Amino acid sequence: MRKLLFTALIGYLLLALAMLESGCKHAPLFDDDDLVPIDTSDTTSIVDTLPTGIPCNPDSVYFETDVLPILVSNCAKSGCHDVTSHQEGIILNNYQNVMNTADISPFNLNGSDLYEAITETDPEDMMPPPPNTPLTQAQIQIIAKWINQGAQDLHCDPNYGSCDTSNVRYSQVVLPVISTYCKGCHSGASPSGNISLETYDGVKTVAQNGKLYGVIAWSSGFSKMPQGGNKLDACTISKFKAWIDAGALNN
């Protein structure tokens, strides 16, 4: 009888030991979606595949880089359509405010008050109002194309892939940026800060005295330009510096 009890006890102990050993083994890791085993020792598969930027499509109009600079430079100024002044309740300092207050009908130029205002010829109704310099035909066409494409908040990286600061030319790099971001305030009979950037000589003066780079780089002691807008991208600022360091040539 004792022998049988001893044999049974040994059997139970062996069974319990086997169950305990089985319970300590970790089940393999699986992906919840396709139940494929995950090899946790393979660190090469843990790669950030997000792109560093989105290349610009030349056929698309991008609000942040194409439209907003025109509005900030020419319209979202003190006394007009910045956050503080908001004439007639219209604020043109960012995408949300433009869409909420400027009465824009995507895909419909004739139904968009913003387009009507910038193409108005009556001095009492035209925008920007005199004596401000009116928008150029090129600027009006950019806004018109943006509305016709649906007035979307598209983004892209204009310097996607590389930033070439060699042989930076005034006509190809500096002047387009000045025209888009700066001339709205720094032109006409009463330019902001008494600084006119309508001509190459005006741009050269502020380039050589250090003010141009100081304001666009948001350096300490300088006003931040574009006023009320976003800081220029790092590549554009680097190109300006390269052009200035090379003598600020009219090339």
Backbone as CSV, one residue per row, in Angstrom:
resi,resn,N_x,N_y,N_z,CA_x,CA_y,CA_z,C_x,C_y,C_z
1,MET,0.833,-1.186,0.000,0.000,0.000,0.000,0.875,1.246,0.000
2,ARG,1.897,1.293,0.872,2.799,2.424,0.924,3.548,2.576,-0.387
3,LYS,3.891,1.453,-1.031,4.612,1.488,-2.289,3.769,2.144,-3.368
4,LEU,2.474,1.790,-3.371,1.576,2.368,-4.378,1.420,3.882,-4.166
5,LEU,1.273,4.283,-2.880,1.141,5.716,-2.597,2.398,6.488,-2.993
6,PHE,3.574,5.883,-2.730,4.834,6.523,-3.066,4.969,6.673,-4.579
7,THR,4.585,5.627,-5.323,4.667,5.656,-6.790,3.744,6.739,-7.354
8,ALA,2.541,6.832,-6.782,1.585,7.840,-7.255,2.102,9.249,-6.976
9,LEU,2.715,9.439,-5.789,3.234,10.746,-5.435,4.350,11.160,-6.390
10,ILE,5.230,10.205,-6.712,6.317,10.494,-7.654,5.746,10.890,-9.015
11,GLY,4.680,10.219,-9.455,4.054,10.525,-10.740,3.493,11.935,-10.771
12,TYR,2.797,12.309,-9.678,2.226,13.668,-9.608,3.320,14.735,-9.625
13,LEU,4.426,14.464,-8.918,5.527,15.427,-8.892,6.152,15.597,-10.270
14,LEU,6.333,14.510,-10.998,6.892,14.587,-12.347,5.967,15.343,-13.291
15,LEU,4.667,15.128,-13.150,3.685,15.812,-13.998,3.684,17.312,-13.702
16,ALA,3.745,17.680,-12.418,3.752,19.094,-12.044,5.009,19.789,-12.537
17,LEU,6.147,19.098,-12.474,7.402,19.663,-12.946,7.354,19.914,-14.442
18,ALA,6.772,18.982,-15.177,6.663,19.131,-16.629,5.780,20.312,-16.984
19,MET,4.675,20.461,-16.239,3.764,21.577,-16.503,4.425,22.919,-16.177
20,LEU,5.211,22.963,-15.080,5.897,24.191,-14.708,6.920,24.591,-15.750
21,GLU,7.662,23.642,-16.273,8.667,23.910,-17.294,8.012,24.425,-18.563
22,SER,6.883,23.849,-18.924,6.164,24.272,-20.122,5.650,25.687,-19.962
23,GLY,5.185,26.047,-18.747,4.636,27.381,-18.518,5.689,28.460,-18.543
24,CYS,6.976,28.183,-18.373,8.030,29.179,-18.376,8.525,29.496,-19.775
25,LYS,8.121,28.736,-20.770,8.556,28.989,-22.138,7.717,30.121,-22.732
26,HIS,8.408,31.155,-23.358,7.706,32.279,-23.967,7.187,31.889,-25.341
27,ALA,5.938,32.237,-25.581,5.390,31.994,-26.908,6.033,32.952,-27.901
28,PRO,6.207,32.560,-29.158,6.817,33.437,-30.153,5.954,34.671,-30.383
29,LEU,6.626,35.823,-30.712,5.905,37.059,-31.003,5.344,37.010,-32.410
30,PHE,4.100,37.470,-32.566,3.463,37.481,-33.873,2.917,38.870,-34.160
31,ASP,2.917,39.220,-35.433,2.266,40.435,-35.869,0.770,40.193,-35.879
32,ASP,0.011,41.109,-35.299,-1.431,40.918,-35.166,-2.150,40.866,-36.502
33,ASP,-1.572,41.492,-37.517,-2.283,41.586,-38.801,-2.211,40.303,-39.615
34,ASP,-0.994,39.767,-39.806,-0.867,38.608,-40.692,-0.290,37.385,-39.994
35,LEU,-0.080,37.471,-38.670,0.403,36.339,-37.883,1.708,35.767,-38.412
36,VAL,2.594,36.667,-38.865,3.924,36.240,-39.282,4.870,36.426,-38.107
37,PRO,5.669,35.411,-37.745,6.561,35.549,-36.598,7.511,36.730,-36.769
38,ILE,7.747,37.491,-35.688,8.642,38.635,-35.710,9.971,38.224,-35.113
39,ASP,11.037,38.436,-35.865,12.369,38.128,-35.364,12.894,39.337,-34.599
40,THR,12.841,39.282,-33.269,13.234,40.432,-32.450,14.734,40.666,-32.475
41,SER,15.507,39.770,-33.009,16.955,39.969,-33.062,17.367,40.718,-34.325
42,ASP,16.429,40.889,-35.279,16.742,41.545,-36.551,16.420,43.027,-36.443
43,THR,17.424,43.849,-36.119,17.202,45.289,-35.969,17.239,46.016,-37.300
44,THR,17.657,45.343,-38.384,17.727,46.015,-39.680,16.353,46.319,-40.234
45,SER,15.306,45.629,-39.745,13.967,45.861,-40.250,13.308,47.061,-39.592
46,ILE,13.939,47.604,-38.511,13.382,48.758,-37.819,13.966,50.013,-38.445
47,VAL,13.352,50.479,-39.547,13.859,51.604,-40.317,12.765,52.645,-40.471
48,ASP,13.110,53.909,-40.272,12.164,54.996,-40.483,12.073,55.264,-41.979
49,THR,10.941,54.931,-42.573,10.794,55.054,-44.020,10.069,56.339,-44.416
50,LEU,9.757,57.225,-43.436,9.069,58.457,-43.781,9.987,59.349,-44.605
51,PRO,9.475,59.980,-45.674,10.307,60.864,-46.495,10.681,62.120,-45.727
52,THR,11.833,62.696,-46.048,12.271,63.920,-45.380,11.598,65.145,-45.954
53,GLY,10.948,65.044,-47.101,10.277,66.174,-47.717,9.451,65.706,-48.893
54,ILE,8.626,66.600,-49.389,7.780,66.274,-50.532,8.184,67.167,-51.695
55,PRO,8.618,66.602,-52.813,9.003,67.438,-53.955,7.804,68.197,-54.502
56,CYS,8.057,69.398,-55.007,6.982,70.234,-55.537,6.635,69.841,-56.968
57,ASN,5.346,69.830,-57.252,4.863,69.591,-58.611,4.734,70.951,-59.299
58,PRO,5.431,71.181,-60.396,5.389,72.498,-61.045,4.007,72.888,-61.535
59,ASP,3.104,71.933,-61.660,1.748,72.234,-62.126,0.788,72.547,-60.984
60,SER,1.237,72.415,-59.747,0.380,72.653,-58.595,0.760,73.952,-57.902
61,VAL,-0.229,74.604,-57.299,0.017,75.808,-56.513,-0.052,75.425,-55.038
62,TYR,0.986,75.757,-54.299,1.083,75.396,-52.885,0.817,76.631,-52.028
63,PHE,-0.151,76.511,-51.148,-0.576,77.672,-50.358,0.574,78.252,-49.556
64,GLU,1.289,77.409,-48.822,2.312,77.888,-47.900,3.461,78.599,-48.612
65,THR,3.863,78.089,-49.768,5.038,78.645,-50.440,4.692,79.601,-51.572
66,ASP,3.507,79.503,-52.145,3.151,80.326,-53.298,2.142,81.429,-52.979
67,VAL,1.095,81.093,-52.245,-0.009,82.029,-52.018,0.188,82.871,-50.761
68,LEU,0.481,82.228,-49.640,0.566,82.944,-48.367,1.578,84.087,-48.385
69,PRO,2.779,83.913,-48.958,3.713,85.048,-48.981,3.149,86.287,-49.678
70,ILE,2.365,86.084,-50.729,1.752,87.213,-51.429,0.763,87.921,-50.518
71,LEU,-0.052,87.159,-49.820,-1.063,87.737,-48.944,-0.435,88.430,-47.742
72,VAL,0.573,87.818,-47.149,1.215,88.405,-45.974,1.926,89.704,-46.333
73,SER,2.622,89.705,-47.474,3.393,90.880,-47.871,2.516,92.037,-48.309
74,ASN,1.368,91.735,-48.926,0.552,92.783,-49.512,-0.748,93.091,-48.775
75,CYS,-1.237,92.149,-47.984,-2.571,92.304,-47.401,-2.620,92.187,-45.884
76,ALA,-1.909,91.231,-45.327,-1.975,90.997,-43.878,-1.013,91.924,-43.151
77,LYS,-1.233,93.234,-43.358,-0.373,94.247,-42.760,-1.155,95.065,-41.749
78,SER,-0.436,95.800,-40.913,-1.081,96.650,-39.924,-1.990,97.661,-40.606
79,GLY,-3.219,97.752,-40.129,-4.198,98.645,-40.718,-5.032,97.994,-41.799
80,CYS,-4.658,96.778,-42.162,-5.398,96.078,-43.228,-5.961,94.751,-42.712
81,HIS,-5.327,93.647,-43.104,-5.927,92.351,-42.809,-5.017,91.446,-41.981
82,ASP,-4.316,92.048,-41.001,-3.591,91.207,-40.047,-4.538,90.865,-38.897
83,VAL,-4.048,90.120,-37.926,-4.902,89.669,-36.827,-5.425,90.845,-36.012
84,THR,-4.589,91.853,-35.805,-4.983,92.986,-34.968,-5.987,93.896,-35.672
85,SER,-5.725,94.223,-36.923,-6.583,95.171,-37.659,-7.852,94.518,-38.180
86,HIS,-7.696,93.372,-38.816,-8.783,92.594,-39.434,-9.904,93.466,-40.005
87,GLN,-9.536,94.313,-40.971,-10.517,95.162,-41.630,-11.648,94.324,-42.231
88,GLU,-12.876,94.734,-41.970,-14.081,94.037,-42.439,-14.113,92.574,-41.999
89,GLY,-13.387,92.281,-40.906,-13.388,90.923,-40.367,-12.547,89.942,-41.155
90,ILE,-11.725,90.442,-42.081,-10.919,89.571,-42.940,-9.492,89.491,-42.401
91,ILE,-9.017,88.266,-42.182,-7.658,88.022,-41.694,-6.960,87.098,-42.692
92,LEU,-5.787,87.522,-43.170,-5.124,86.786,-44.247,-3.720,86.343,-43.841
93,ASN,-3.578,85.840,-42.623,-2.247,85.479,-42.130,-1.964,83.980,-42.135
94,ASN,-2.961,83.146,-42.349,-2.729,81.705,-42.445,-3.899,81.062,-43.198
95,TYR,-3.758,79.784,-43.502,-4.749,79.110,-44.343,-6.133,79.114,-43.703
96,GLN,-6.202,78.778,-42.432,-7.491,78.677,-41.763,-8.227,80.012,-41.779
97,ASN,-7.514,81.090,-41.462,-8.155,82.398,-41.444,-8.543,82.867,-42.842
98,VAL,-7.723,82.555,-43.816,-8.057,82.927,-45.201,-9.349,82.249,-45.630
99,MET,-9.455,80.959,-45.361,-10.647,80.216,-45.788,-11.884,80.612,-44.980
100,ASN,-11.689,80.992,-43.733,-12.829,81.327,-42.876,-13.342,82.747,-43.076
101,THR,-12.471,83.653,-43.544,-12.882,85.063,-43.577,-12.861,85.718,-44.951
102,ALA,-12.189,85.135,-45.932,-12.017,85.804,-47.229,-13.073,85.417,-48.256
103,ASP,-14.041,84.597,-47.856,-15.145,84.205,-48.741,-14.633,83.645,-50.063
104,ILE,-13.914,82.520,-49.960,-13.355,81.861,-51.142,-14.197,80.646,-51.487
105,SER,-14.547,80.529,-52.767,-15.294,79.371,-53.263,-14.348,78.521,-54.095
106,PRO,-13.883,77.396,-53.563,-12.961,76.539,-54.308,-13.505,76.191,-55.689
107,PHE,-12.629,76.222,-56.681,-12.938,75.927,-58.083,-13.808,77.001,-58.739
108,ASN,-14.048,78.117,-58.059,-14.972,79.119,-58.594,-14.405,80.529,-58.388
109,LEU,-13.743,81.075,-59.416,-13.164,82.406,-59.306,-14.234,83.477,-59.112
110,ASN,-15.286,83.409,-59.929,-16.324,84.435,-59.880,-17.069,84.454,-58.555
111,GLY,-17.016,83.350,-57.822,-17.694,83.288,-56.535,-16.777,83.550,-55.362
112,SER,-15.546,83.997,-55.642,-14.562,84.222,-54.582,-14.295,85.716,-54.426
113,ASP,-14.647,86.262,-53.262,-14.465,87.691,-53.011,-12.998,88.104,-53.049
114,LEU,-12.107,87.205,-52.629,-10.685,87.540,-52.637,-10.218,87.839,-54.057
115,TYR,-10.607,87.002,-54.996,-10.200,87.220,-56.389,-10.818,88.509,-56.933
116,GLU,-12.064,88.768,-56.591,-12.726,89.991,-57.045,-11.997,91.229,-56.525
117,ALA,-11.538,91.170,-55.272,-10.871,92.322,-54.664,-9.523,92.610,-55.317
118,ILE,-8.749,91.568,-55.624,-7.407,91.796,-56.177,-7.438,92.111,-57.663
119,THR,-8.602,91.950,-58.320,-8.727,92.295,-59.739,-9.586,93.538,-59.948
120,GLU,-10.060,94.130,-58.862,-10.890,95.333,-58.939,-10.071,96.504,-59.474
121,THR,-10.666,97.333,-60.324,-9.965,98.488,-60.888,-10.423,99.811,-60.274
122,ASP,-11.530,99.815,-59.568,-12.015,101.020,-58.901,-11.127,101.306,-57.688
123,PRO,-10.460,102.478,-57.650,-9.545,102.776,-56.535,-10.199,102.666,-55.158
124,GLU,-11.504,102.844,-55.080,-12.184,102.781,-53.781,-12.387,101.344,-53.306
125,ASP,-12.302,100.402,-54.226,-12.572,99.004,-53.873,-11.381,98.077,-54.091
126,MET,-10.397,98.503,-54.848,-9.295,97.604,-55.210,-8.424,97.269,-54.002
127,MET,-7.855,96.089,-54.045,-6.955,95.618,-53.007,-5.660,95.101,-53.648
128,PRO,-4.516,95.453,-53.043,-4.338,96.388,-51.934,-4.767,97.804,-52.328
129,PRO,-5.280,98.595,-51.381,-5.767,99.930,-51.710,-4.611,100.889,-51.979
130,PRO,-4.822,101.890,-52.824,-3.794,102.922,-53.042,-3.486,103.619,-51.712
131,PRO,-2.240,104.087,-51.494,-1.142,104.129,-52.468,-0.291,102.871,-52.497
132,ASN,-0.763,101.762,-51.948,-0.007,100.515,-51.998,0.138,100.046,-53.442
133,THR,1.239,99.372,-53.705,1.478,98.831,-55.034,0.520,97.675,-55.304
134,PRO,-0.207,97.705,-56.428,-1.124,96.601,-56.729,-0.372,95.310,-57.008
135,LEU,-1.077,94.192,-56.880,-0.460,92.906,-57.191,-0.089,92.857,-58.677
136,THR,0.971,92.142,-58.967,1.352,91.950,-60.365,0.424,90.922,-61.006
137,GLN,0.409,90.898,-62.323,-0.399,89.900,-63.019,0.043,88.486,-62.662
138,ALA,1.347,88.303,-62.469,1.853,86.979,-62.097,1.314,86.557,-60.736
139,GLN,1.267,87.484,-59.782,0.740,87.166,-58.459,-0.754,86.879,-58.507
140,ILE,-1.485,87.655,-59.299,-2.926,87.423,-59.442,-3.179,86.054,-60.071
141,GLN,-2.364,85.691,-61.037,-2.533,84.392,-61.695,-2.257,83.240,-60.746
142,ILE,-1.301,83.413,-59.834,-1.013,82.365,-58.838,-2.229,82.141,-57.951
143,ILE,-2.818,83.233,-57.455,-3.989,83.110,-56.587,-5.171,82.531,-57.357
144,ALA,-5.333,82.958,-58.610,-6.432,82.437,-59.436,-6.265,80.933,-59.672
145,LYS,-5.054,80.519,-59.962,-4.796,79.098,-60.209,-5.024,78.287,-58.940
146,TRP,-4.635,78.857,-57.797,-4.845,78.176,-56.519,-6.336,77.955,-56.267
147,ILE,-7.147,78.977,-56.510,-8.595,78.838,-56.313,-9.171,77.826,-57.294
148,ASN,-8.750,77.899,-58.541,-9.257,76.970,-59.558,-8.863,75.523,-59.274
149,GLN,-7.759,75.331,-58.554,-7.327,73.983,-58.190,-7.972,73.506,-56.891
150,GLY,-8.881,74.298,-56.360,-9.612,73.863,-55.175,-9.247,74.563,-53.898
151,ALA,-8.367,75.592,-53.984,-7.960,76.352,-52.789,-7.519,75.423,-51.661
152,GLN,-6.653,74.466,-51.998,-6.224,73.473,-51.016,-5.011,73.949,-50.223
153,ASP,-4.820,73.332,-49.082,-3.667,73.636,-48.233,-2.560,72.625,-48.515
154,LEU,-1.992,72.719,-49.710,-0.956,71.779,-50.115,0.408,72.250,-49.626
155,HIS,1.296,71.302,-49.379,2.641,71.626,-48.919,3.665,70.851,-49.741
156,CYS,4.840,71.442,-49.916,5.931,70.741,-50.574,7.247,71.353,-50.120
157,ASP,8.332,70.681,-50.445,9.661,71.159,-50.096,10.327,71.688,-51.363
158,PRO,10.416,73.021,-51.530,10.991,73.568,-52.760,12.464,73.224,-52.949
159,ASN,13.127,72.792,-51.866,14.544,72.428,-51.955,14.744,70.925,-51.747
160,TYR,13.733,70.156,-52.131,13.784,68.710,-51.924,15.000,68.105,-52.632
161,GLY,15.723,67.288,-51.912,16.841,66.558,-52.506,18.193,67.173,-52.226
162,SER,18.320,68.495,-52.323,19.613,69.127,-52.113,19.436,70.624,-51.934
163,CYS,20.494,71.270,-51.514,20.498,72.728,-51.377,21.812,73.235,-51.963
164,ASP,21.751,73.694,-53.177,22.945,74.128,-53.892,23.140,75.627,-53.691
165,THR,24.170,75.997,-52.948,24.450,77.410,-52.692,25.599,77.942,-53.544
166,SER,25.995,77.176,-54.546,27.065,77.635,-55.427,26.474,78.472,-56.571
167,ASN,27.152,79.542,-56.910,26.754,80.395,-58.032,25.305,80.865,-57.918
168,VAL,24.930,81.381,-56.752,23.577,81.892,-56.545,23.421,83.205,-57.306
169,ARG,22.373,83.308,-58.103,22.166,84.476,-58.954,21.021,85.344,-58.420
170,TYR,21.226,86.649,-58.520,20.218,87.604,-58.067,18.908,87.416,-58.815
171,SER,18.993,87.280,-60.138,17.785,87.203,-60.970,16.997,85.924,-60.754
172,GLN,17.683,84.845,-60.399,17.027,83.543,-60.300,16.606,83.181,-58.872
173,VAL,17.304,83.693,-57.878,17.036,83.303,-56.490,16.574,84.485,-55.643
174,VAL,17.374,85.522,-55.598,17.119,86.638,-54.678,15.898,87.452,-55.093
175,LEU,15.853,87.894,-56.337,14.768,88.760,-56.795,13.390,88.111,-56.650
176,PRO,13.204,86.834,-57.051,11.876,86.224,-56.865,11.422,86.205,-55.407
177,VAL,12.348,85.956,-54.476,11.986,85.932,-53.059,11.629,87.342,-52.587
178,ILE,12.427,88.318,-52.987,12.145,89.713,-52.618,10.781,90.136,-53.159
179,SER,10.501,89.786,-54.409,9.237,90.172,-55.041,8.045,89.545,-54.343
180,THR,8.205,88.302,-53.918,7.091,87.579,-53.300,6.881,87.967,-51.844
181,TYR,7.967,88.080,-51.097,7.849,88.235,-49.655,8.011,89.675,-49.146
182,CYS,8.658,90.537,-49.906,9.093,91.818,-49.337,8.530,93.064,-50.017
183,LYS,8.358,93.035,-51.327,7.991,94.248,-52.052,6.639,94.812,-51.639
184,GLY,5.755,93.967,-51.141,4.451,94.468,-50.727,4.557,95.546,-49.668
185,CYS,5.552,95.409,-48.782,5.756,96.403,-47.725,6.821,97.430,-48.106
186,HIS,7.826,96.990,-48.838,8.977,97.842,-49.119,8.973,98.328,-50.563
187,SER,7.897,99.027,-50.913,7.783,99.617,-52.247,6.800,100.770,-52.182
188,GLY,6.647,101.460,-53.294,5.690,102.555,-53.342,6.257,103.854,-52.781
189,ALA,5.365,104.839,-52.617,5.780,106.163,-52.165,6.192,106.182,-50.700
190,SER,5.631,105.283,-49.896,5.949,105.260,-48.459,6.312,103.842,-48.022
191,PRO,7.482,103.355,-48.430,7.873,101.982,-48.077,8.081,101.827,-46.578
192,SER,7.753,100.667,-46.063,7.900,100.388,-44.636,9.342,100.584,-44.191
193,GLY,9.524,101.295,-43.068,10.861,101.540,-42.556,11.694,102.427,-43.450
194,ASN,11.058,103.054,-44.409,11.752,103.890,-45.402,12.796,103.093,-46.176
195,ILE,12.539,101.794,-46.318,13.444,100.914,-47.075,12.714,100.420,-48.314
196,SER,13.188,100.815,-49.471,12.570,100.403,-50.727,13.391,99.280,-51.360
197,LEU,12.692,98.206,-51.738,13.350,97.066,-52.381,12.840,96.880,-53.805
198,GLU,12.413,97.969,-54.414,11.874,97.902,-55.770,12.962,97.742,-56.814
199,THR,14.176,98.146,-56.485,15.266,98.074,-57.452,16.427,97.255,-56.896
200,TYR,17.314,96.853,-57.800,18.506,96.121,-57.376,19.346,96.947,-56.417
201,ASP,19.482,98.246,-56.683,20.302,99.101,-55.824,19.763,99.129,-54.392
202,GLY,18.433,99.141,-54.261,17.847,99.126,-52.928,18.135,97.835,-52.194
203,VAL,18.045,96.719,-52.904,18.340,95.412,-52.304,19.819,95.319,-51.952
204,LYS,20.666,95.807,-52.846,22.112,95.738,-52.610,22.506,96.516,-51.360
205,THR,21.872,97.673,-51.150,22.199,98.498,-49.987,21.974,97.744,-48.678
206,VAL,20.809,97.108,-48.531,20.525,96.390,-47.280,21.281,95.072,-47.210
207,ALA,21.705,94.559,-48.372,22.515,93.338,-48.363,23.908,93.638,-47.833
208,GLN,24.475,94.757,-48.261,25.849,95.076,-47.878,25.966,95.649,-46.465
209,ASN,24.891,96.256,-45.949,24.981,96.774,-44.578,24.558,95.745,-43.532
210,GLY,24.238,94.551,-43.983,23.942,93.453,-43.056,22.487,93.316,-42.657
211,LYS,21.642,94.279,-43.047,20.251,94.233,-42.606,19.465,93.107,-43.281
212,LEU,19.726,92.869,-44.555,18.949,91.864,-45.287,19.108,90.488,-44.659
213,TYR,20.348,90.068,-44.454,20.554,88.751,-43.848,20.055,88.719,-42.413
214,GLY,20.264,89.807,-41.681,19.852,89.847,-40.275,18.362,89.638,-40.096
215,VAL,17.552,90.261,-40.967,16.096,90.155,-40.783,15.562,88.811,-41.263
216,ILE,16.121,88.248,-42.346,15.578,86.971,-42.829,16.077,85.791,-42.001
217,ALA,17.242,85.967,-41.353,17.771,84.895,-40.492,17.239,85.008,-39.069
218,TRP,16.443,86.060,-38.820,15.887,86.323,-37.489,16.995,86.423,-36.442
219,SER,18.079,87.108,-36.829,19.204,87.286,-35.917,18.833,88.221,-34.778
220,SER,19.516,88.078,-33.662,19.261,88.914,-32.491,19.503,90.384,-32.831
221,GLY,18.557,91.233,-32.426,18.686,92.653,-32.678,18.041,93.122,-33.968
222,PHE,17.515,92.183,-34.768,16.872,92.536,-36.027,15.386,92.177,-35.974
223,SER,14.582,92.927,-36.714,13.171,92.568,-36.856,13.071,91.273,-37.636
224,LYS,12.019,90.512,-37.368,11.833,89.233,-38.056,11.040,89.453,-39.334
225,MET,11.650,89.103,-40.455,11.008,89.238,-41.750,10.959,87.876,-42.442
226,PRO,9.902,87.615,-43.221,8.771,88.469,-43.561,7.917,88.792,-42.328
227,GLN,7.514,90.043,-42.201,6.741,90.473,-41.047,5.388,89.770,-41.015
228,GLY,5.094,89.123,-39.905,3.833,88.426,-39.758,3.773,87.082,-40.458
229,GLY,4.846,86.703,-41.150,4.857,85.435,-41.871,5.825,84.446,-41.272
230,ASN,5.927,83.278,-41.900,6.852,82.259,-41.437,8.280,82.602,-41.837
231,LYS,9.222,82.104,-41.087,10.627,82.281,-41.422,10.931,81.554,-42.725
232,LEU,11.764,82.172,-43.564,12.168,81.512,-44.796,12.865,80.195,-44.458
233,ASP,12.795,79.239,-45.381,13.428,77.950,-45.121,14.944,78.107,-45.077
234,ALA,15.599,77.172,-44.412,17.034,77.250,-44.169,17.842,77.312,-45.454
235,CYS,17.389,76.604,-46.482,18.132,76.586,-47.738,18.102,77.960,-48.402
236,THR,16.937,78.595,-48.426,16.826,79.922,-49.037,17.699,80.926,-48.297
237,ILE,17.701,80.866,-46.966,18.542,81.770,-46.175,20.018,81.533,-46.490
238,SER,20.397,80.278,-46.651,21.787,79.946,-46.990,22.158,80.486,-48.369
239,LYS,21.213,80.429,-49.296,21.473,80.954,-50.640,21.652,82.470,-50.607
240,PHE,20.840,83.160,-49.812,20.995,84.607,-49.675,22.370,84.945,-49.108
241,LYS,22.791,84.203,-48.094,24.091,84.467,-47.480,25.217,84.242,-48.488
242,ALA,25.087,83.189,-49.282,26.114,82.905,-50.283,26.185,84.028,-51.317
243,TRP,25.019,84.539,-51.717,24.971,85.631,-52.691,25.574,86.897,-52.096
244,ILE,25.266,87.190,-50.848,25.814,88.380,-50.184,27.322,88.236,-50.026
245,ASP,27.781,87.071,-49.571,29.220,86.849,-49.364,30.003,86.951,-50.670
246,ALA,29.338,86.662,-51.787,29.999,86.727,-53.079,30.007,88.138,-53.663
247,GLY,29.438,89.100,-52.917,29.477,90.487,-53.367,28.139,91.081,-53.713
248,ALA,27.046,90.319,-53.504,25.703,90.809,-53.808,25.618,91.356,-55.231
249,LEU,26.030,90.536,-56.177,26.120,90.973,-57.574,24.761,91.034,-58.249
250,ASN,24.641,91.884,-59.250,23.436,91.970,-60.067,23.591,90.996,-61.233
251,ASN,23.527,89.715,-60.892,23.806,88.675,-61.906,22.536,87.904,-62.263
